[in-house]
Amino acid sequence: MKLPDFLSHIKPADKNRLAFQGGSYSLMVTAIVLAILILVNILASALPASLTRYDISASKLYSITSNTKVVVNALEEDVTIYWIVQSGEEDDVIETLLNKYDSLSDHISVVKRNPDVYPTFAEQYTSETVQNNSLVVECGDRSRYIGYDDIYIQEADLYSYSYSTSFDGEGAITSAIDYVTTEDLPQLYVVEGHGEQELPATFSDQIEKENIEINTLSLLTVDEIPEEADCVMIYEPSSDISQEEAELLSNYTKNGGRLLVMAGPTEDGVLENLYSLLAEYGVETYDGIVVEGDREHYTVQPYILLPDMQSSDITDSLIEENYYPNMPISQAMFVGPESDGVSVTELLTTSDASFSKAAGYDLDTYEKEEGDVDGPFAVALSVDCGNEGQIVWFSSASFLDDMYNALSSGSNADLAMNALASLIGESEAMAIRSKSLNYNYLSISDSTAALLKTLMIGVFPLAYLGGGIYVIMKRRRKQHETV
């Protein structure tokens, strides 16, 4: 019996029953599929963010580095991250990052605090004006406030007369976790009593972020450097130290101490007692200010040097990222052949066209004159003093000033922090750097943009619609032929 003959014998009531059964079956299948999809979504939402979200951004903005994982995996105490934000004002990038931390360890919990509901909550942690999407990291009695400006950092770019923005969320949070869970923080002693300048705010904030505690030290009032000192720093002195102080520092470094010096020429000339610490290792110092004769090795003025960076643990990260630190108003240092490659390593060097102007601060020309000493010179170096003692020396006192640091796009401060990290010993939290948000955009012509709009808005939708109509008409035609 042919199918049309069979269908002709089916009564209308039976046809309705079959249609009802078919419709019920389709409805049941649809309900089951929807239930499965809902269940899958519920299970997916319960999974850690690290398993459900993937970072395809060029700067890995949404990724957690291995440094953070090392810090978090070592946690033995519970840490709470308070997210201070009004409802509806949540930053998507910060939310994704906090979800990553929350999923990394059972010892970390993220708690929202809406300032509209808890208006005085932040007052117990900071006296600053608290913006939305600020954070507080707390463990026991220790806490650290992370402002929104500490997460999205803006730095001036003097070359383009604009600001560059970077995201330092991971660095700030991991540093805060390391801070609140660590009792014995590295100790940095800053020497005073010789007209030293205050540390620039940018550099001081960076030291604090790296969880290094800053103390002051007068060499005239102690018989030896405190044992708890992980590093001693001399920053921009305007007068010389005494012979007794120089001897104290010499003994300190020879017995395993770490010393960071940022001292350039002064109006009175060379700081003879201070620079005598280098003379012990065959490093000569020339009176005057280094001037560059090669245009590719200075910026703005010939005394604002753009030295060549030699490969080392301190400079390699800057070399890889094509950063160019500048060294303004620098003292000329010459590493003798007896020290070269043995205990002294040149970090920054000038070109063959450089020379040291003997006139110093009284110079009235950038041309080479009689009495000036020919380069090249070292303007930064590292000294291995034996017994694990080490000196890192920058012969520019002002390279960390805000103006010169901005001129280098922040690489001056990065160089100084790399030096400090090499002396103290870089922790996992210190190794996390901010991520640039300066994206490269694709530029297209107006004609190309118009073509893409026509294709996306008109051609493609109409093509899909036409294809759907064709399929439906074809199916109906086959169904009528069968009946």
C-alpha positions as CSV (number, residue, x, y, z in Angstrom):
1,M,0.0,0.0,0.0
2,K,1.4,3.4,-1.0
3,L,1.8,6.0,1.7
4,P,-0.8,8.4,0.2
5,D,-3.4,5.5,0.2
6,F,-2.6,4.7,3.8
7,L,-3.0,8.3,4.9
8,S,-6.4,8.5,3.2
9,H,-7.7,5.8,5.5
10,I,-6.7,7.7,8.7
11,K,-9.7,9.3,10.3
12,P,-9.5,13.1,11.2
13,A,-9.7,12.3,14.9
14,D,-6.7,10.0,14.6
15,K,-4.8,12.6,12.7
16,N,-5.4,15.1,15.5
17,R,-4.3,12.6,18.1
18,L,-1.1,11.9,16.1
19,A,-0.4,15.6,15.7
20,F,-1.0,16.2,19.4
21,Q,1.4,13.3,20.3
22,G,4.0,14.7,17.9
23,G,3.6,18.2,19.4
24,S,3.8,16.9,22.9
25,Y,7.0,14.9,22.1
26,S,8.6,18.0,20.5
27,L,7.7,20.1,23.6
28,M,9.1,17.5,25.9
29,V,12.4,17.3,24.0
30,T,12.6,21.1,24.0
31,A,12.0,21.2,27.8
32,I,14.7,18.6,28.3
33,V,17.2,20.5,26.2
34,L,16.5,23.7,28.0
35,A,16.9,22.0,31.4
36,I,20.2,20.6,30.3
37,L,21.4,24.0,29.1
38,I,20.3,25.6,32.4
39,L,22.1,22.9,34.3
40,V,25.3,23.3,32.3
41,N,25.2,27.1,32.9
42,I,24.7,26.6,36.6
43,L,27.6,24.1,36.7
44,A,29.8,26.4,34.6
45,S,29.1,29.4,36.9
46,A,30.3,27.3,39.8
47,L,33.6,26.6,38.2
48,P,36.7,28.7,39.0
49,A,37.2,31.7,36.7
50,S,40.5,30.3,35.6
51,L,38.6,27.4,33.9
52,T,35.9,29.4,32.3
53,R,37.6,32.6,31.1
54,Y,40.5,32.8,28.7
55,D,42.8,35.8,28.2
56,I,43.5,36.7,24.6
57,S,44.6,40.3,25.2
58,A,48.0,41.2,23.9
59,S,49.3,42.4,27.4
60,K,47.7,39.4,29.2
61,L,45.5,41.9,31.1
62,Y,43.3,39.2,32.6
63,S,46.0,36.6,33.4
64,I,47.7,35.8,36.7
65,T,51.4,35.4,36.6
66,S,53.3,32.5,38.1
67,N,54.8,34.9,40.6
68,T,51.3,35.5,42.1
69,K,50.6,31.8,42.2
70,V,53.8,31.2,44.2
71,V,52.8,33.9,46.8
72,V,49.2,32.6,47.0
73,N,50.1,28.9,47.2
74,A,52.4,29.6,50.2
75,L,49.5,31.2,52.2
76,E,48.9,29.6,55.6
77,E,46.5,32.4,56.9
78,D,43.2,33.6,55.7
79,V,43.3,36.8,53.6
80,T,40.2,38.9,52.9
81,I,40.1,41.3,49.9
82,Y,37.4,44.0,50.4
83,W,36.1,45.4,47.2
84,I,34.7,48.9,47.9
85,V,32.3,49.7,45.1
86,Q,28.7,50.9,44.6
87,S,26.2,48.6,43.0
88,G,26.4,48.9,39.2
89,E,29.8,50.6,39.2
90,E,31.9,47.5,39.2
91,D,35.0,47.6,36.9
92,D,35.0,44.5,34.6
93,V,38.7,44.1,34.6
94,I,39.0,44.3,38.4
95,E,36.1,41.9,38.8
96,T,37.7,39.4,36.5
97,L,41.0,39.7,38.4
98,L,39.4,39.3,41.8
99,N,37.6,36.2,40.6
100,K,41.0,34.8,39.6
101,Y,42.4,35.4,43.1
102,D,39.3,34.0,44.7
103,S,39.6,30.8,42.7
104,L,43.4,30.4,43.4
105,S,43.2,29.5,47.1
106,D,40.8,28.6,49.9
107,H,42.7,31.1,52.0
108,I,41.5,34.1,49.9
109,S,38.0,35.5,50.0
110,V,36.6,38.5,48.1
111,V,33.9,40.6,49.9
112,K,32.0,43.5,48.4
113,R,31.5,46.6,50.6
114,N,29.0,49.1,49.1
115,P,29.9,52.5,50.5
116,D,26.2,53.4,50.3
117,V,25.4,50.6,52.7
118,Y,28.7,50.9,54.7
119,P,29.6,54.6,54.6
120,T,32.3,54.5,57.3
121,F,33.8,51.1,56.4
122,A,36.9,52.5,54.6
123,E,37.7,55.1,57.3
124,Q,39.3,52.4,59.5
125,Y,41.9,51.7,56.8
126,T,42.6,55.1,55.2
127,S,42.1,58.8,55.5
128,E,42.1,59.3,51.7
129,T,39.1,60.0,49.6
130,V,38.0,56.5,48.5
131,Q,36.9,56.0,44.9
132,N,34.8,53.2,43.5
133,N,36.7,50.0,42.8
134,S,39.3,50.6,45.5
135,L,40.4,47.6,47.6
136,V,41.5,46.7,51.1
137,V,43.6,43.6,51.7
138,E,43.4,42.4,55.3
139,C,44.9,39.5,57.3
140,G,44.6,39.5,61.1
141,D,45.8,42.9,62.4
142,R,47.6,43.9,59.2
143,S,45.9,45.6,56.3
144,R,46.8,47.7,53.2
145,Y,44.5,50.1,51.3
146,I,44.8,50.0,47.4
147,G,43.3,53.1,45.8
148,Y,41.8,53.1,42.3
149,D,44.7,55.3,41.3
150,D,47.1,52.6,42.5
151,I,45.5,50.1,40.1
152,Y,45.2,52.3,37.0
153,I,48.4,54.3,36.9
154,Q,48.9,57.3,34.7
155,E,52.4,58.5,33.8
156,A,53.3,61.6,31.8
157,D,55.1,61.0,28.4
158,L,57.1,64.2,27.7
159,Y,57.8,63.1,24.1
160,S,54.1,62.9,23.1
161,Y,52.8,65.4,25.6
162,S,50.3,62.9,26.7
163,Y,49.6,60.4,29.5
164,S,50.2,56.6,29.3
165,T,48.0,54.4,31.4
166,S,49.0,51.0,32.8
167,F,47.1,48.4,34.8
168,D,48.9,47.4,38.0
169,G,46.0,45.5,39.7
170,E,47.9,42.2,40.0
171,G,51.1,43.8,41.2
172,A,49.2,45.9,43.8
173,I,47.1,43.0,45.2
174,T,49.9,40.4,45.3
175,S,52.2,43.0,47.0
176,A,49.4,43.7,49.6
177,I,48.9,40.0,50.2
178,D,52.6,39.5,50.7
179,Y,52.7,42.5,53.0
180,V,49.8,41.5,55.3
181,T,51.1,37.9,55.6
182,T,54.8,38.7,56.1
183,E,56.2,39.7,59.5
184,D,59.9,40.3,58.7
185,L,60.0,42.8,55.8
186,P,63.2,43.9,54.1
187,Q,64.8,46.9,55.8
188,L,66.3,49.7,53.8
189,Y,68.4,52.3,55.7
190,V,68.7,55.7,54.1
191,V,71.7,57.8,55.2
192,E,71.1,61.3,56.4
193,G,73.3,64.2,57.7
194,H,75.0,65.4,54.5
195,G,72.3,67.5,52.9
196,E,70.6,64.5,51.3
197,Q,67.4,65.2,49.4
198,E,64.1,63.5,50.2
199,L,63.3,60.5,48.1
200,P,61.0,61.4,45.1
201,A,57.4,60.4,45.8
202,T,57.3,58.1,42.7
203,F,60.4,56.1,43.9
204,S,59.3,56.1,47.5
205,D,55.8,54.8,46.6
206,Q,57.4,52.1,44.5
207,I,59.6,51.0,47.5
208,E,56.5,50.8,49.7
209,K,54.7,48.8,47.1
210,E,57.6,46.3,47.1
211,N,57.1,45.9,50.8
212,I,60.5,47.4,51.8
213,E,60.5,49.4,55.0
214,I,62.4,52.6,55.0
215,N,64.5,53.7,58.0
216,T,66.9,56.6,58.4
217,L,70.5,56.2,59.5
218,S,73.1,58.8,60.8
219,L,76.6,57.3,60.3
220,L,78.0,59.7,62.9
221,T,76.0,58.2,65.7
222,V,76.7,54.5,65.2
223,D,79.7,52.4,65.5
224,E,78.5,49.9,62.9
225,I,75.7,49.4,60.5
226,P,72.6,47.8,62.1
227,E,72.5,44.0,61.6
228,E,68.9,44.1,60.5
229,A,69.8,46.4,57.5
230,D,69.3,44.5,54.3
231,C,70.6,47.5,52.3
232,V,72.0,51.0,52.9
233,M,71.2,53.8,50.5
234,I,72.9,57.2,50.0
235,Y,70.7,59.5,47.9
236,E,71.8,62.9,46.5
237,P,74.1,64.2,49.2
238,S,75.2,67.8,48.8
239,S,78.2,67.5,51.0
240,D,80.9,64.9,51.5
241,I,81.0,62.2,54.2
242,S,83.8,62.0,56.7
243,Q,86.8,59.6,56.5
244,E,85.4,57.8,59.5
245,E,82.0,57.3,57.8
246,A,83.7,56.1,54.6
247,E,85.7,53.6,56.6
248,L,82.5,52.4,58.3
249,L,80.8,51.9,54.9
250,S,83.9,50.2,53.5
251,N,83.9,47.6,56.3
252,Y,80.2,47.1,55.9
253,T,80.4,46.2,52.3
254,K,83.5,44.0,52.6
255,N,81.7,42.0,55.3
256,G,78.7,41.2,53.2
257,G,76.8,44.5,53.3
258,R,74.8,45.9,50.4
259,L,75.1,49.6,49.4
260,L,73.2,51.6,46.9
261,V,74.6,55.1,46.0
262,M,73.1,57.8,43.9
263,A,75.6,60.7,44.0
264,G,76.7,63.0,41.3
265,P,79.0,66.1,41.0
266,T,78.2,69.0,43.4
267,E,79.0,72.7,43.0
268,D,82.0,72.1,45.2
269,G,83.3,69.3,43.0
270,V,83.9,65.6,43.7
271,L,82.7,64.1,46.9
272,E,86.2,62.7,47.6
273,N,85.6,60.6,50.7
274,L,82.4,59.1,49.3
275,Y,84.0,58.2,46.0
276,S,87.1,56.8,47.7
277,L,84.9,53.7,48.3
278,L,85.2,53.0,44.6
279,A,88.9,53.8,44.4
280,E,89.6,50.6,46.4
281,Y,88.3,48.7,43.4
282,G,90.3,50.6,40.8
283,V,87.6,53.0,39.7
284,E,88.9,56.5,39.0
285,T,86.7,59.6,39.3
286,Y,87.2,62.8,37.3
287,D,86.2,66.3,38.4
288,G,83.5,67.9,36.3
289,I,80.3,67.0,34.5
290,V,80.0,64.5,31.6
291,V,78.9,66.0,28.3
292,E,78.0,63.9,25.2
293,G,79.3,64.8,21.8
294,D,77.2,62.2,20.0
295,R,73.7,63.4,19.3
296,E,72.3,59.9,19.6
297,H,73.6,59.6,23.2
298,Y,71.9,62.6,24.8
299,T,68.4,64.1,24.9
300,V,67.3,67.8,25.1
301,Q,70.8,68.9,26.4
302,P,74.2,67.3,26.0
303,Y,74.5,66.9,29.8
304,I,71.3,64.7,29.9
305,L,72.9,61.5,28.8
306,L,71.4,58.5,27.0
307,P,74.0,55.9,27.9
308,D,74.4,52.5,26.5
309,M,73.1,49.7,28.8
310,Q,75.3,46.7,29.3
311,S,73.7,43.3,29.9
312,S,73.1,42.5,33.6
313,D,70.4,41.4,35.9
314,I,69.7,45.1,36.6
315,T,69.4,46.3,33.0
316,D,68.2,43.2,31.0
317,S,64.5,43.8,31.5
318,L,64.9,47.4,30.3
319,I,66.9,46.3,27.3
320,E,64.3,43.8,26.3
321,E,61.5,46.4,26.4
322,N,63.6,49.0,24.6
323,Y,63.6,51.5,27.4
324,Y,66.2,54.3,27.5
325,P,67.1,55.7,31.0
326,N,68.8,59.1,31.1
327,M,71.5,60.2,33.4
328,P,71.6,64.0,33.9
329,I,74.5,65.9,35.5
330,S,76.7,62.8,35.9
331,Q,80.2,62.3,37.4
332,A,82.7,60.6,35.1
333,M,83.9,57.2,36.4
334,F,86.6,55.2,34.7
335,V,87.0,51.5,35.4
336,G,90.7,50.5,35.4
337,P,91.9,47.4,33.5
338,E,92.9,45.7,36.7
339,S,89.3,45.7,37.8
340,D,87.6,45.2,34.5
341,G,85.8,41.8,34.5
342,V,87.0,40.9,38.0
343,S,85.0,42.7,40.6
344,V,83.5,45.8,38.8
345,T,80.7,45.6,36.1
346,E,79.8,48.6,34.0
347,L,76.1,49.0,33.8
348,L,75.7,52.3,31.8
349,T,78.4,53.7,29.6
350,T,78.8,56.9,27.5
351,S,80.0,57.0,23.9
352,D,83.6,57.6,22.6
353,A,82.6,61.2,21.8
354,S,81.8,62.0,25.4
355,F,84.1,64.0,27.7
356,S,84.1,65.4,31.2
357,K,83.9,69.2,31.4
358,A,86.3,70.2,34.1
359,A,84.4,73.5,34.6
360,G,81.6,71.5,36.2
361,Y,78.7,73.7,37.2
362,D,80.5,76.8,35.9
363,L,80.6,75.5,32.3
364,D,79.6,78.1,29.6
365,T,80.0,75.9,26.5
366,Y,79.3,72.3,25.5
367,E,82.4,72.3,23.3
368,K,85.5,70.4,24.4
369,E,88.2,72.6,25.9
370,E,91.7,72.2,27.2
371,G,91.7,70.3,30.5
372,D,88.5,68.3,29.7
373,V,89.0,64.5,29.9
374,D,88.0,62.3,27.0
375,G,85.5,59.4,27.4
376,P,84.0,56.9,27.3
377,F,83.0,56.7,30.9
378,A,80.8,54.6,33.2
379,V,77.9,56.4,34.8
380,A,76.6,53.4,36.6
381,L,78.4,50.3,37.8
382,S,78.2,47.3,40.2
383,V,81.0,46.2,42.5
384,D,81.4,42.7,43.9
385,C,83.1,43.4,47.3
386,G,83.5,39.8,48.4
387,N,81.8,37.9,51.1
388,E,78.5,38.5,49.2
389,G,78.9,42.3,49.7
390,Q,77.9,44.5,46.8
391,I,77.8,48.1,45.7
392,V,75.6,49.5,43.0
393,W,76.6,53.1,42.1
394,F,74.9,55.7,39.9
395,S,77.0,58.8,39.3
396,S,73.9,61.0,38.7
397,A,72.2,62.4,41.8
398,S,69.1,63.7,40.1
399,F,68.1,61.0,37.6
400,L,65.2,60.0,39.8
401,D,63.7,63.5,39.9
402,D,60.2,63.6,38.5
403,M,61.1,65.6,35.4
404,Y,63.9,63.2,34.3
405,N,62.0,60.1,35.3
406,A,59.0,61.3,33.2
407,L,61.5,62.1,30.3
408,S,62.5,58.4,30.4
409,S,58.9,57.2,30.5
410,G,59.5,55.9,34.0
411,S,62.5,53.7,33.1
412,N,64.8,55.7,35.5
413,A,62.7,54.6,38.5
414,D,62.5,51.0,37.1
415,L,66.3,50.9,36.8
416,A,66.7,52.1,40.4
417,M,64.2,49.5,41.6
418,N,66.0,46.8,39.7
419,A,69.2,47.8,41.4
420,L,67.5,47.8,44.8
421,A,65.9,44.4,44.1
422,S,69.3,42.9,43.1
423,L,70.8,44.1,46.4
424,I,68.0,43.1,48.8
425,G,66.9,40.0,46.8
426,E,63.8,40.2,44.6
427,S,60.7,38.5,46.0
428,E,58.0,37.0,43.8
429,A,55.7,39.9,44.6
430,M,58.4,42.4,43.5
431,A,58.8,40.8,40.1
432,I,55.3,41.7,39.0
433,R,55.2,44.7,36.7
434,S,52.3,46.8,35.5
435,K,50.6,46.1,32.1
436,S,50.3,48.7,29.5
437,L,46.8,49.8,28.3
438,N,48.1,51.7,25.3
439,Y,46.6,49.6,22.6
440,N,47.4,49.8,18.9
441,Y,44.3,50.5,16.9
442,L,43.5,49.4,13.3
443,S,43.0,52.4,11.0
444,I,40.9,51.9,7.9
445,S,39.7,54.3,5.2
446,D,36.2,55.7,4.9
447,S,35.5,53.7,1.8
448,T,36.6,50.5,3.5
449,A,34.4,51.3,6.5
450,A,31.4,52.0,4.3
451,L,31.9,48.7,2.5
452,L,32.1,46.8,5.8
453,K,29.0,48.4,7.0
454,T,27.1,47.5,3.9
455,L,28.3,43.9,4.1
456,M,27.6,43.5,7.8
457,I,24.3,45.4,8.0
458,G,22.8,44.7,4.6
459,V,24.3,41.9,2.5
460,F,25.0,39.2,5.1
461,P,21.6,39.5,6.9
462,L,19.7,39.5,3.6
463,A,21.7,36.5,2.4
464,Y,20.9,34.5,5.6
465,L,17.3,35.5,5.3
466,G,17.1,34.5,1.7
467,G,18.8,31.2,2.5
468,G,16.3,30.5,5.3
469,I,13.3,31.3,3.0
470,Y,14.7,29.0,0.3
471,V,15.1,26.1,2.7
472,I,11.6,26.5,4.1
473,M,10.0,26.7,0.6
474,K,12.0,23.6,-0.5
475,R,10.8,21.6,2.5
476,R,7.1,22.6,1.9
477,R,7.3,21.7,-1.7
478,K,8.6,18.2,-0.9
479,Q,5.9,17.7,1.8
480,H,3.1,18.5,-0.7
481,E,4.6,16.2,-3.3
482,T,4.7,13.4,-0.7
483,V,1.1,14.0,0.3
